[in-house]
Amino acid sequence: MNPTVTRLQEHIEYPREGVLSKVLAKDTVCQYTLFCLAANTEISEHTSTRNATVNVLEGRGLLTLSGEEILLEPGVFIFMPANAPHALQAESNLSFLLTLSERSADIN
């Protein structure tokens, strides 16, 4: 994989409603996706077979992760272990970088 430089702010683009996602880079281990959600968008509870991190760039929302409510605002970083149930509510336009990674070792 070649080095990649991306200015995330240049890729943020909010849809009128729903979710817009853009895969910025991926390899056999990780996938890096920019998510842009319109205000009042909900993503219902689901799980992923991969570990994930969320790095909030803009906006506000609420993430429910394994029953715990976490305020989403710029600068918040969240690690979500594989198979953890989670749901999301965007209160305002919300953007975040989602990194999916293969499960390998426990992270403490």
Gaussian input, Z-matrix of N, CA and C with variables (Angstrom, degrees):
# hf/3-21g

backbone

0 1
 N
 C     1     B1
 C     2     B2     1     A1
 N     3     B3     2     A2     1     D1
 C     4     B4     3     A3     2     D2
 C     5     B5     4     A4     3     D3
 N     6     B6     5     A5     4     D4
 C     7     B7     6     A6     5     D5
 C     8     B8     7     A7     6     D6
 N     9     B9     8     A8     7     D7
 C    10    B10     9     A9     8     D8
 C    11    B11    10    A10     9     D9
 N    12    B12    11    A11    10    D10
 C    13    B13    12    A12    11    D11
 C    14    B14    13    A13    12    D12
 N    15    B15    14    A14    13    D13
 C    16    B16    15    A15    14    D14
 C    17    B17    16    A16    15    D15
 N    18    B18    17    A17    16    D16
 C    19    B19    18    A18    17    D17
 C    20    B20    19    A19    18    D18
 N    21    B21    20    A20    19    D19
 C    22    B22    21    A21    20    D20
 C    23    B23    22    A22    21    D21
 N    24    B24    23    A23    22    D22
 C    25    B25    24    A24    23    D23
 C    26    B26    25    A25    24    D24
 N    27    B27    26    A26    25    D25
 C    28    B28    27    A27    26    D26
 C    29    B29    28    A28    27    D27
 N    30    B30    29    A29    28    D28
 C    31    B31    30    A30    29    D29
 C    32    B32    31    A31    30    D30
 N    33    B33    32    A32    31    D31
 C    34    B34    33    A33    32    D32
 C    35    B35    34    A34    33    D33
 N    36    B36    35    A35    34    D34
 C    37    B37    36    A36    35    D35
 C    38    B38    37    A37    36    D36
 N    39    B39    38    A38    37    D37
 C    40    B40    39    A39    38    D38
 C    41    B41    40    A40    39    D39
 N    42    B42    41    A41    40    D40
 C    43    B43    42    A42    41    D41
 C    44    B44    43    A43    42    D42
 N    45    B45    44    A44    43    D43
 C    46    B46    45    A45    44    D44
 C    47    B47    46    A46    45    D45
 N    48    B48    47    A47    46    D46
 C    49    B49    48    A48    47    D47
 C    50    B50    49    A49    48    D48
 N    51    B51    50    A50    49    D49
 C    52    B52    51    A51    50    D50
 C    53    B53    52    A52    51    D51
 N    54    B54    53    A53    52    D52
 C    55    B55    54    A54    53    D53
 C    56    B56    55    A55    54    D54
 N    57    B57    56    A56    55    D55
 C    58    B58    57    A57    56    D56
 C    59    B59    58    A58    57    D57
 N    60    B60    59    A59    58    D58
 C    61    B61    60    A60    59    D59
 C    62    B62    61    A61    60    D60
 N    63    B63    62    A62    61    D61
 C    64    B64    63    A63    62    D62
 C    65    B65    64    A64    63    D63
 N    66    B66    65    A65    64    D64
 C    67    B67    66    A66    65    D65
 C    68    B68    67    A67    66    D66
 N    69    B69    68    A68    67    D67
 C    70    B70    69    A69    68    D68
 C    71    B71    70    A70    69    D69
 N    72    B72    71    A71    70    D70
 C    73    B73    72    A72    71    D71
 C    74    B74    73    A73    72    D72
 N    75    B75    74    A74    73    D73
 C    76    B76    75    A75    74    D74
 C    77    B77    76    A76    75    D75
 N    78    B78    77    A77    76    D76
 C    79    B79    78    A78    77    D77
 C    80    B80    79    A79    78    D78
 N    81    B81    80    A80    79    D79
 C    82    B82    81    A81    80    D80
 C    83    B83    82    A82    81    D81
 N    84    B84    83    A83    82    D82
 C    85    B85    84    A84    83    D83
 C    86    B86    85    A85    84    D84
 N    87    B87    86    A86    85    D85
 C    88    B88    87    A87    86    D86
 C    89    B89    88    A88    87    D87
 N    90    B90    89    A89    88    D88
 C    91    B91    90    A90    89    D89
 C    92    B92    91    A91    90    D90
 N    93    B93    92    A92    91    D91
 C    94    B94    93    A93    92    D92
 C    95    B95    94    A94    93    D93
 N    96    B96    95    A95    94    D94
 C    97    B97    96    A96    95    D95
 C    98    B98    97    A97    96    D96
 N    99    B99    98    A98    97    D97
 C   100   B100    99    A99    98    D98
 C   101   B101   100   A100    99    D99
 N   102   B102   101   A101   100   D100
 C   103   B103   102   A102   101   D101
 C   104   B104   103   A103   102   D102
 N   105   B105   104   A104   103   D103
 C   106   B106   105   A105   104   D104
 C   107   B107   106   A106   105   D105
 N   108   B108   107   A107   106   D106
 C   109   B109   108   A108   107   D107
 C   110   B110   109   A109   108   D108
 N   111   B111   110   A110   109   D109
 C   112   B112   111   A111   110   D110
 C   113   B113   112   A112   111   D111
 N   114   B114   113   A113   112   D112
 C   115   B115   114   A114   113   D113
 C   116   B116   115   A115   114   D114
 N   117   B117   116   A116   115   D115
 C   118   B118   117   A117   116   D116
 C   119   B119   118   A118   117   D117
 N   120   B120   119   A119   118   D118
 C   121   B121   120   A120   119   D119
 C   122   B122   121   A121   120   D120
 N   123   B123   122   A122   121   D121
 C   124   B124   123   A123   122   D122
 C   125   B125   124   A124   123   D123
 N   126   B126   125   A125   124   D124
 C   127   B127   126   A126   125   D125
 C   128   B128   127   A127   126   D126
 N   129   B129   128   A128   127   D127
 C   130   B130   129   A129   128   D128
 C   131   B131   130   A130   129   D129
 N   132   B132   131   A131   130   D130
 C   133   B133   132   A132   131   D131
 C   134   B134   133   A133   132   D132
 N   135   B135   134   A134   133   D133
 C   136   B136   135   A135   134   D134
 C   137   B137   136   A136   135   D135
 N   138   B138   137   A137   136   D136
 C   139   B139   138   A138   137   D137
 C   140   B140   139   A139   138   D138
 N   141   B141   140   A140   139   D139
 C   142   B142   141   A141   140   D140
 C   143   B143   142   A142   141   D141
 N   144   B144   143   A143   142   D142
 C   145   B145   144   A144   143   D143
 C   146   B146   145   A145   144   D144
 N   147   B147   146   A146   145   D145
 C   148   B148   147   A147   146   D146
 C   149   B149   148   A148   147   D147
 N   150   B150   149   A149   148   D148
 C   151   B151   150   A150   149   D149
 C   152   B152   151   A151   150   D150
 N   153   B153   152   A152   151   D151
 C   154   B154   153   A153   152   D152
 C   155   B155   154   A154   153   D153
 N   156   B156   155   A155   154   D154
 C   157   B157   156   A156   155   D155
 C   158   B158   157   A157   156   D156
 N   159   B159   158   A158   157   D157
 C   160   B160   159   A159   158   D158
 C   161   B161   160   A160   159   D159
 N   162   B162   161   A161   160   D160
 C   163   B163   162   A162   161   D161
 C   164   B164   163   A163   162   D162
 N   165   B165   164   A164   163   D163
 C   166   B166   165   A165   164   D164
 C   167   B167   166   A166   165   D165
 N   168   B168   167   A167   166   D166
 C   169   B169   168   A168   167   D167
 C   170   B170   169   A169   168   D168
 N   171   B171   170   A170   169   D169
 C   172   B172   171   A171   170   D170
 C   173   B173   172   A172   171   D171
 N   174   B174   173   A173   172   D172
 C   175   B175   174   A174   173   D173
 C   176   B176   175   A175   174   D174
 N   177   B177   176   A176   175   D175
 C   178   B178   177   A177   176   D176
 C   179   B179   178   A178   177   D177
 N   180   B180   179   A179   178   D178
 C   181   B181   180   A180   179   D179
 C   182   B182   181   A181   180   D180
 N   183   B183   182   A182   181   D181
 C   184   B184   183   A183   182   D182
 C   185   B185   184   A184   183   D183
 N   186   B186   185   A185   184   D184
 C   187   B187   186   A186   185   D185
 C   188   B188   187   A187   186   D186
 N   189   B189   188   A188   187   D187
 C   190   B190   189   A189   188   D188
 C   191   B191   190   A190   189   D189
 N   192   B192   191   A191   190   D190
 C   193   B193   192   A192   191   D191
 C   194   B194   193   A193   192   D192
 N   195   B195   194   A194   193   D193
 C   196   B196   195   A195   194   D194
 C   197   B197   196   A196   195   D195
 N   198   B198   197   A197   196   D196
 C   199   B199   198   A198   197   D197
 C   200   B200   199   A199   198   D198
 N   201   B201   200   A200   199   D199
 C   202   B202   201   A201   200   D200
 C   203   B203   202   A202   201   D201
 N   204   B204   203   A203   202   D202
 C   205   B205   204   A204   203   D203
 C   206   B206   205   A205   204   D204
 N   207   B207   206   A206   205   D205
 C   208   B208   207   A207   206   D206
 C   209   B209   208   A208   207   D207
 N   210   B210   209   A209   208   D208
 C   211   B211   210   A210   209   D209
 C   212   B212   211   A211   210   D210
 N   213   B213   212   A212   211   D211
 C   214   B214   213   A213   212   D212
 C   215   B215   214   A214   213   D213
 N   216   B216   215   A215   214   D214
 C   217   B217   216   A216   215   D215
 C   218   B218   217   A217   216   D216
 N   219   B219   218   A218   217   D217
 C   220   B220   219   A219   218   D218
 C   221   B221   220   A220   219   D219
 N   222   B222   221   A221   220   D220
 C   223   B223   222   A222   221   D221
 C   224   B224   223   A223   222   D222
 N   225   B225   224   A224   223   D223
 C   226   B226   225   A225   224   D224
 C   227   B227   226   A226   225   D225
 N   228   B228   227   A227   226   D226
 C   229   B229   228   A228   227   D227
 C   230   B230   229   A229   228   D228
 N   231   B231   230   A230   229   D229
 C   232   B232   231   A231   230   D230
 C   233   B233   232   A232   231   D231
 N   234   B234   233   A233   232   D232
 C   235   B235   234   A234   233   D233
 C   236   B236   235   A235   234   D234
 N   237   B237   236   A236   235   D235
 C   238   B238   237   A237   236   D236
 C   239   B239   238   A238   237   D237
 N   240   B240   239   A239   238   D238
 C   241   B241   240   A240   239   D239
 C   242   B242   241   A241   240   D240
 N   243   B243   242   A242   241   D241
 C   244   B244   243   A243   242   D242
 C   245   B245   244   A244   243   D243
 N   246   B246   245   A245   244   D244
 C   247   B247   246   A246   245   D245
 C   248   B248   247   A247   246   D246
 N   249   B249   248   A248   247   D247
 C   250   B250   249   A249   248   D248
 C   251   B251   250   A250   249   D249
 N   252   B252   251   A251   250   D250
 C   253   B253   252   A252   251   D251
 C   254   B254   253   A253   252   D252
 N   255   B255   254   A254   253   D253
 C   256   B256   255   A255   254   D254
 C   257   B257   256   A256   255   D255
 N   258   B258   257   A257   256   D256
 C   259   B259   258   A258   257   D257
 C   260   B260   259   A259   258   D258
 N   261   B261   260   A260   259   D259
 C   262   B262   261   A261   260   D260
 C   263   B263   262   A262   261   D261
 N   264   B264   263   A263   262   D262
 C   265   B265   264   A264   263   D263
 C   266   B266   265   A265   264   D264
 N   267   B267   266   A266   265   D265
 C   268   B268   267   A267   266   D266
 C   269   B269   268   A268   267   D267
 N   270   B270   269   A269   268   D268
 C   271   B271   270   A270   269   D269
 C   272   B272   271   A271   270   D270
 N   273   B273   272   A272   271   D271
 C   274   B274   273   A273   272   D272
 C   275   B275   274   A274   273   D273
 N   276   B276   275   A275   274   D274
 C   277   B277   276   A276   275   D275
 C   278   B278   277   A277   276   D276
 N   279   B279   278   A278   277   D277
 C   280   B280   279   A279   278   D278
 C   281   B281   280   A280   279   D279
 N   282   B282   281   A281   280   D280
 C   283   B283   282   A282   281   D281
 C   284   B284   283   A283   282   D282
 N   285   B285   284   A284   283   D283
 C   286   B286   285   A285   284   D284
 C   287   B287   286   A286   285   D285
 N   288   B288   287   A287   286   D286
 C   289   B289   288   A288   287   D287
 C   290   B290   289   A289   288   D288
 N   291   B291   290   A290   289   D289
 C   292   B292   291   A291   290   D290
 C   293   B293   292   A292   291   D291
 N   294   B294   293   A293   292   D292
 C   295   B295   294   A294   293   D293
 C   296   B296   295   A295   294   D294
 N   297   B297   296   A296   295   D295
 C   298   B298   297   A297   296   D296
 C   299   B299   298   A298   297   D297
 N   300   B300   299   A299   298   D298
 C   301   B301   300   A300   299   D299
 C   302   B302   301   A301   300   D300
 N   303   B303   302   A302   301   D301
 C   304   B304   303   A303   302   D302
 C   305   B305   304   A304   303   D303
 N   306   B306   305   A305   304   D304
 C   307   B307   306   A306   305   D305
 C   308   B308   307   A307   306   D306
 N   309   B309   308   A308   307   D307
 C   310   B310   309   A309   308   D308
 C   311   B311   310   A310   309   D309
 N   312   B312   311   A311   310   D310
 C   313   B313   312   A312   311   D311
 C   314   B314   313   A313   312   D312
 N   315   B315   314   A314   313   D313
 C   316   B316   315   A315   314   D314
 C   317   B317   316   A316   315   D315
 N   318   B318   317   A317   316   D316
 C   319   B319   318   A318   317   D317
 C   320   B320   319   A319   318   D318
 N   321   B321   320   A320   319   D319
 C   322   B322   321   A321   320   D320
 C   323   B323   322   A322   321   D321

   B1=1.4612
   B2=1.5215
   B3=1.3116
   B4=1.4617
   B5=1.5271
   B6=1.3315
   B7=1.4682
   B8=1.5306
   B9=1.3228
   B10=1.4551
   B11=1.5206
   B12=1.3193
   B13=1.4636
   B14=1.5224
   B15=1.3235
   B16=1.4556
   B17=1.5148
   B18=1.2988
   B19=1.4694
   B20=1.5199
   B21=1.3287
   B22=1.4581
   B23=1.5198
   B24=1.3445
   B25=1.4596
   B26=1.5253
   B27=1.3229
   B28=1.4710
   B29=1.5264
   B30=1.3327
   B31=1.4664
   B32=1.5250
   B33=1.3405
   B34=1.4713
   B35=1.5208
   B36=1.3216
   B37=1.4647
   B38=1.5235
   B39=1.3179
   B40=1.4624
   B41=1.5204
   B42=1.3276
   B43=1.4639
   B44=1.5280
   B45=1.3251
   B46=1.4761
   B47=1.5126
   B48=1.3236
   B49=1.4554
   B50=1.5171
   B51=1.3271
   B52=1.4541
   B53=1.5178
   B54=1.3419
   B55=1.4578
   B56=1.5227
   B57=1.3263
   B58=1.4557
   B59=1.5218
   B60=1.3266
   B61=1.4598
   B62=1.5186
   B63=1.3346
   B64=1.4595
   B65=1.5240
   B66=1.3348
   B67=1.4612
   B68=1.5249
   B69=1.3343
   B70=1.4640
   B71=1.5158
   B72=1.3282
   B73=1.4672
   B74=1.5200
   B75=1.3318
   B76=1.4583
   B77=1.5176
   B78=1.3313
   B79=1.4533
   B80=1.5230
   B81=1.3116
   B82=1.4578
   B83=1.5259
   B84=1.3331
   B85=1.4639
   B86=1.5207
   B87=1.3340
   B88=1.4645
   B89=1.5241
   B90=1.3329
   B91=1.4601
   B92=1.5220
   B93=1.3347
   B94=1.4618
   B95=1.5209
   B96=1.3346
   B97=1.4549
   B98=1.5207
   B99=1.3261
   B100=1.4556
   B101=1.5204
   B102=1.3375
   B103=1.4535
   B104=1.5147
   B105=1.3231
   B106=1.4611
   B107=1.5259
   B108=1.3268
   B109=1.4568
   B110=1.5156
   B111=1.3184
   B112=1.4663
   B113=1.5194
   B114=1.3277
   B115=1.4683
   B116=1.5232
   B117=1.3210
   B118=1.4719
   B119=1.5206
   B120=1.3251
   B121=1.4633
   B122=1.5244
   B123=1.3161
   B124=1.4631
   B125=1.5209
   B126=1.3258
   B127=1.4655
   B128=1.5236
   B129=1.3214
   B130=1.4598
   B131=1.5265
   B132=1.3222
   B133=1.4676
   B134=1.5266
   B135=1.3254
   B136=1.4516
   B137=1.5274
   B138=1.3203
   B139=1.4642
   B140=1.5255
   B141=1.3231
   B142=1.4578
   B143=1.5258
   B144=1.2974
   B145=1.4668
   B146=1.5221
   B147=1.3412
   B148=1.4601
   B149=1.5257
   B150=1.3366
   B151=1.4551
   B152=1.5215
   B153=1.3313
   B154=1.4612
   B155=1.5187
   B156=1.3365
   B157=1.4535
   B158=1.5192
   B159=1.3313
   B160=1.4575
   B161=1.5129
   B162=1.3301
   B163=1.4621
   B164=1.5293
   B165=1.3399
   B166=1.4649
   B167=1.5263
   B168=1.3328
   B169=1.4604
   B170=1.5272
   B171=1.3397
   B172=1.4662
   B173=1.5210
   B174=1.3337
   B175=1.4545
   B176=1.5128
   B177=1.3313
   B178=1.4691
   B179=1.5163
   B180=1.3270
   B181=1.4511
   B182=1.5135
   B183=1.3113
   B184=1.4492
   B185=1.5258
   B186=1.3201
   B187=1.4592
   B188=1.5081
   B189=1.3131
   B190=1.4525
   B191=1.5143
   B192=1.3286
   B193=1.4656
   B194=1.5168
   B195=1.3148
   B196=1.4715
   B197=1.5246
   B198=1.3463
   B199=1.4521
   B200=1.5211
   B201=1.3314
   B202=1.4694
   B203=1.5181
   B204=1.3367
   B205=1.4554
   B206=1.5256
   B207=1.3266
   B208=1.4608
   B209=1.5235
   B210=1.3375
   B211=1.4579
   B212=1.5253
   B213=1.3167
   B214=1.4595
   B215=1.5143
   B216=1.3177
   B217=1.4554
   B218=1.5209
   B219=1.3410
   B220=1.4619
   B221=1.5345
   B222=1.3285
   B223=1.4569
   B224=1.5103
   B225=1.3335
   B226=1.4602
   B227=1.5264
   B228=1.3431
   B229=1.4672
   B230=1.5231
   B231=1.3147
   B232=1.4634
   B233=1.5233
   B234=1.3284
   B235=1.4668
   B236=1.5208
   B237=1.3261
   B238=1.4599
   B239=1.5248
   B240=1.3234
   B241=1.4619
   B242=1.5270
   B243=1.3017
   B244=1.4601
   B245=1.5248
   B246=1.3121
   B247=1.4620
   B248=1.5255
   B249=1.3398
   B250=1.4693
   B251=1.5281
   B252=1.3342
   B253=1.4642
   B254=1.5251
   B255=1.3323
   B256=1.4624
   B257=1.5265
   B258=1.3474
   B259=1.4653
   B260=1.5161
   B261=1.3329
   B262=1.4580
   B263=1.5174
   B264=1.3308
   B265=1.4713
   B266=1.5182
   B267=1.3277
   B268=1.4689
   B269=1.5187
   B270=1.3310
   B271=1.4672
   B272=1.5245
   B273=1.3289
   B274=1.4623
   B275=1.5289
   B276=1.3361
   B277=1.4557
   B278=1.5219
   B279=1.3288
   B280=1.4582
   B281=1.5206
   B282=1.3322
   B283=1.4623
   B284=1.5209
   B285=1.3356
   B286=1.4594
   B287=1.5156
   B288=1.3285
   B289=1.4590
   B290=1.5142
   B291=1.3238
   B292=1.4581
   B293=1.5199
   B294=1.3203
   B295=1.4599
   B296=1.5126
   B297=1.3181
   B298=1.4590
   B299=1.5153
   B300=1.3310
   B301=1.4663
   B302=1.5168
   B303=1.3037
   B304=1.4573
   B305=1.5221
   B306=1.3124
   B307=1.4679
   B308=1.5188
   B309=1.3227
   B310=1.4684
   B311=1.5152
   B312=1.3235
   B313=1.4637
   B314=1.5180
   B315=1.3101
   B316=1.4611
   B317=1.5117
   B318=1.3387
   B319=1.4610
   B320=1.5118
   B321=1.2902
   B322=1.4706
   B323=1.4875
   A1=108.27
   A2=116.77
   A3=122.03
   A4=110.68
   A5=117.03
   A6=119.27
   A7=110.07
   A8=115.45
   A9=121.47
   A10=108.93
   A11=116.35
   A12=121.50
   A13=106.76
   A14=115.91
   A15=121.10
   A16=109.78
   A17=117.52
   A18=122.14
   A19=106.42
   A20=115.30
   A21=120.54
   A22=112.80
   A23=117.49
   A24=120.56
   A25=111.73
   A26=117.54
   A27=120.92
   A28=112.28
   A29=117.21
   A30=120.95
   A31=112.93
   A32=116.77
   A33=119.37
   A34=109.12
   A35=114.92
   A36=122.74
   A37=106.54
   A38=117.07
   A39=120.52
   A40=111.41
   A41=116.52
   A42=119.42
   A43=109.71
   A44=116.94
   A45=120.55
   A46=110.30
   A47=115.94
   A48=121.49
   A49=108.57
   A50=115.53
   A51=119.81
   A52=113.92
   A53=114.19
   A54=122.48
   A55=110.49
   A56=115.36
   A57=121.98
   A58=106.38
   A59=117.17
   A60=119.95
   A61=109.68
   A62=115.04
   A63=121.72
   A64=108.44
   A65=116.98
   A66=120.48
   A67=107.15
   A68=115.85
   A69=120.91
   A70=112.53
   A71=116.23
   A72=121.31
   A73=107.85
   A74=116.18
   A75=120.30
   A76=109.12
   A77=113.50
   A78=120.96
   A79=106.83
   A80=118.60
   A81=119.71
   A82=112.88
   A83=117.99
   A84=121.88
   A85=112.71
   A86=118.19
   A87=122.16
   A88=112.00
   A89=114.17
   A90=121.40
   A91=107.30
   A92=116.86
   A93=123.94
   A94=107.85
   A95=116.48
   A96=121.37
   A97=110.51
   A98=116.20
   A99=121.97
   A100=107.69
   A101=116.37
   A102=122.22
   A103=109.53
   A104=116.39
   A105=123.26
   A106=106.92
   A107=116.25
   A108=121.87
   A109=110.04
   A110=115.94
   A111=120.83
   A112=108.84
   A113=115.97
   A114=121.23
   A115=109.92
   A116=115.37
   A117=123.91
   A118=114.18
   A119=117.55
   A120=121.14
   A121=109.16
   A122=116.02
   A123=121.42
   A124=109.36
   A125=115.21
   A126=121.79
   A127=105.00
   A128=116.41
   A129=120.32
   A130=111.18
   A131=114.87
   A132=120.31
   A133=111.55
   A134=114.72
   A135=121.97
   A136=108.33
   A137=116.87
   A138=122.20
   A139=108.35
   A140=114.98
   A141=121.30
   A142=107.76
   A143=116.52
   A144=120.62
   A145=111.62
   A146=116.62
   A147=121.22
   A148=110.27
   A149=116.56
   A150=120.92
   A151=107.60
   A152=116.46
   A153=120.03
   A154=110.03
   A155=114.76
   A156=120.59
   A157=107.80
   A158=114.80
   A159=122.66
   A160=106.75
   A161=116.88
   A162=122.86
   A163=106.41
   A164=116.24
   A165=121.02
   A166=109.99
   A167=116.05
   A168=122.83
   A169=112.15
   A170=116.64
   A171=121.58
   A172=109.46
   A173=115.39
   A174=121.45
   A175=114.43
   A176=113.15
   A177=120.89
   A178=109.32
   A179=113.83
   A180=119.74
   A181=110.20
   A182=114.94
   A183=121.54
   A184=108.62
   A185=115.66
   A186=122.13
   A187=107.49
   A188=117.25
   A189=121.52
   A190=106.22
   A191=116.15
   A192=123.06
   A193=108.85
   A194=116.48
   A195=122.44
   A196=110.78
   A197=116.45
   A198=121.76
   A199=115.33
   A200=118.47
   A201=122.11
   A202=109.58
   A203=116.77
   A204=120.91
   A205=109.98
   A206=116.56
   A207=123.21
   A208=108.43
   A209=116.75
   A210=121.49
   A211=109.25
   A212=116.04
   A213=121.66
   A214=108.63
   A215=116.74
   A216=123.30
   A217=106.99
   A218=117.98
   A219=120.46
   A220=112.18
   A221=114.63
   A222=121.19
   A223=114.35
   A224=118.28
   A225=120.98
   A226=108.99
   A227=115.01
   A228=123.11
   A229=107.36
   A230=117.14
   A231=122.26
   A232=109.13
   A233=116.18
   A234=121.93
   A235=107.56
   A236=116.70
   A237=122.10
   A238=108.93
   A239=117.36
   A240=118.58
   A241=110.95
   A242=115.64
   A243=121.36
   A244=110.01
   A245=115.66
   A246=125.02
   A247=114.91
   A248=118.27
   A249=120.64
   A250=108.68
   A251=118.43
   A252=119.74
   A253=110.49
   A254=115.37
   A255=119.90
   A256=110.63
   A257=114.52
   A258=122.89
   A259=106.90
   A260=116.17
   A261=119.53
   A262=110.92
   A263=115.54
   A264=122.88
   A265=107.47
   A266=117.40
   A267=121.79
   A268=108.35
   A269=117.66
   A270=121.19
   A271=110.49
   A272=116.37
   A273=122.83
   A274=106.09
   A275=117.50
   A276=118.46
   A277=107.47
   A278=117.53
   A279=122.46
   A280=109.40
   A281=116.34
   A282=119.58
   A283=109.11
   A284=114.56
   A285=120.40
   A286=109.86
   A287=114.36
   A288=121.66
   A289=107.14
   A290=116.55
   A291=122.96
   A292=108.20
   A293=116.24
   A294=121.65
   A295=108.13
   A296=116.68
   A297=122.37
   A298=108.01
   A299=116.02
   A300=119.50
   A301=110.05
   A302=115.22
   A303=120.38
   A304=109.22
   A305=115.09
   A306=119.94
   A307=108.56
   A308=115.80
   A309=118.64
   A310=110.52
   A311=116.77
   A312=120.66
   A313=109.08
   A314=115.98
   A315=120.15
   A316=110.01
   A317=116.22
   A318=122.29
   A319=107.21
   A320=116.40
   A321=120.62
   A322=111.05
   D1=133.84
   D2=178.79
   D3=-80.87
   D4=152.89
   D5=175.34
   D6=-58.88
   D7=144.77
   D8=-179.66
   D9=-133.01
   D10=133.02
   D11=174.59
   D12=-117.58
   D13=125.81
   D14=-179.00
   D15=-133.49
   D16=129.78
   D17=172.65
   D18=-90.87
   D19=103.65
   D20=-172.98
   D21=-56.20
   D22=-40.16
   D23=-178.31
   D24=-57.57
   D25=-30.93
   D26=-179.25
   D27=-72.41
   D28=-16.34
   D29=-178.09
   D30=-101.11
   D31=-8.69
   D32=-178.94
   D33=-72.17
   D34=124.64
   D35=-176.83
   D36=-150.30
   D37=113.89
   D38=-175.07
   D39=-90.70
   D40=132.22
   D41=175.02
   D42=-75.32
   D43=163.83
   D44=176.42
   D45=-64.52
   D46=-34.66
   D47=175.57
   D48=-152.77
   D49=155.70
   D50=176.63
   D51=82.38
   D52=-149.92
   D53=-170.79
   D54=-125.30
   D55=137.17
   D56=171.53
   D57=-119.88
   D58=124.88
   D59=179.03
   D60=-124.84
   D61=143.71
   D62=-179.75
   D63=-133.03
   D64=119.47
   D65=174.66
   D66=-75.53
   D67=118.82
   D68=-177.90
   D69=-89.20
   D70=-33.27
   D71=179.19
   D72=-164.96
   D73=153.68
   D74=173.67
   D75=-159.86
   D76=154.19
   D77=173.67
   D78=-140.16
   D79=-161.65
   D80=-176.83
   D81=-75.78
   D82=-12.04
   D83=-176.60
   D84=-110.58
   D85=-39.81
   D86=-173.94
   D87=-129.19
   D88=154.27
   D89=171.05
   D90=-133.10
   D91=132.73
   D92=-176.85
   D93=-115.04
   D94=114.20
   D95=-174.05
   D96=-126.35
   D97=131.34
   D98=174.39
   D99=-89.83
   D100=124.55
   D101=176.85
   D102=-109.01
   D103=133.44
   D104=175.77
   D105=-126.54
   D106=118.56
   D107=-177.53
   D108=-114.49
   D109=134.59
   D110=174.12
   D111=-69.06
   D112=151.98
   D113=176.60
   D114=-51.42
   D115=142.75
   D116=177.25
   D117=68.91
   D118=18.27
   D119=176.03
   D120=-85.10
   D121=139.41
   D122=176.46
   D123=-118.74
   D124=141.05
   D125=170.03
   D126=-115.51
   D127=116.90
   D128=-174.73
   D129=-68.49
   D130=163.42
   D131=-175.70
   D132=-58.61
   D133=136.22
   D134=178.69
   D135=-156.26
   D136=177.35
   D137=176.21
   D138=-131.98
   D139=167.87
   D140=175.57
   D141=-133.17
   D142=144.95
   D143=177.70
   D144=-79.73
   D145=-2.50
   D146=-178.86
   D147=-115.10
   D148=153.49
   D149=170.26
   D150=-65.80
   D151=153.12
   D152=-179.55
   D153=-145.16
   D154=151.38
   D155=168.75
   D156=-125.06
   D157=148.95
   D158=175.66
   D159=-122.20
   D160=127.48
   D161=176.30
   D162=-122.43
   D163=106.67
   D164=-174.39
   D165=-75.79
   D166=130.50
   D167=-178.45
   D168=-101.76
   D169=-48.34
   D170=-176.89
   D171=-143.23
   D172=155.72
   D173=170.44
   D174=87.60
   D175=-171.41
   D176=-179.92
   D177=-138.35
   D178=148.73
   D179=177.03
   D180=-168.92
   D181=-171.13
   D182=-178.69
   D183=-136.27
   D184=127.31
   D185=176.11
   D186=-108.92
   D187=127.99
   D188=171.88
   D189=-102.39
   D190=115.09
   D191=-175.45
   D192=-123.29
   D193=112.86
   D194=-178.51
   D195=50.76
   D196=41.76
   D197=176.92
   D198=86.05
   D199=-8.00
   D200=179.87
   D201=-98.81
   D202=134.06
   D203=178.22
   D204=-90.86
   D205=129.42
   D206=-177.70
   D207=-124.49
   D208=124.70
   D209=177.69
   D210=-71.74
   D211=127.99
   D212=176.55
   D213=-98.06
   D214=122.73
   D215=175.87
   D216=-153.43
   D217=162.53
   D218=-175.86
   D219=-52.08
   D220=134.12
   D221=178.42
   D222=95.92
   D223=-11.25
   D224=179.80
   D225=-77.06
   D226=133.53
   D227=178.47
   D228=-123.15
   D229=130.03
   D230=-176.83
   D231=-130.13
   D232=134.15
   D233=170.36
   D234=-101.66
   D235=127.63
   D236=177.79
   D237=-117.45
   D238=115.39
   D239=178.79
   D240=-68.71
   D241=154.40
   D242=177.82
   D243=-53.23
   D244=144.13
   D245=176.13
   D246=70.03
   D247=9.03
   D248=176.57
   D249=-80.42
   D250=125.66
   D251=178.64
   D252=-68.06
   D253=136.30
   D254=-179.46
   D255=-150.47
   D256=152.74
   D257=178.01
   D258=-144.07
   D259=160.46
   D260=-174.54
   D261=-140.67
   D262=143.85
   D263=175.29
   D264=-131.38
   D265=120.73
   D266=175.84
   D267=-88.85
   D268=118.25
   D269=177.79
   D270=-79.39
   D271=-39.96
   D272=174.77
   D273=-126.24
   D274=-179.54
   D275=172.36
   D276=-52.84
   D277=132.60
   D278=-172.10
   D279=-134.58
   D280=132.38
   D281=174.71
   D282=-129.84
   D283=144.03
   D284=177.70
   D285=-154.16
   D286=155.81
   D287=175.27
   D288=-97.46
   D289=121.71
   D290=177.69
   D291=-105.00
   D292=126.06
   D293=175.55
   D294=-113.95
   D295=120.89
   D296=174.40
   D297=-101.70
   D298=134.59
   D299=-179.79
   D300=-136.44
   D301=151.88
   D302=178.02
   D303=-68.47
   D304=145.62
   D305=176.80
   D306=-72.43
   D307=129.30
   D308=177.34
   D309=-134.88
   D310=-65.19
   D311=-179.03
   D312=-126.99
   D313=159.08
   D314=177.50
   D315=-69.15
   D316=140.55
   D317=175.14
   D318=-106.67
   D319=129.59
   D320=179.25
   D321=-105.49

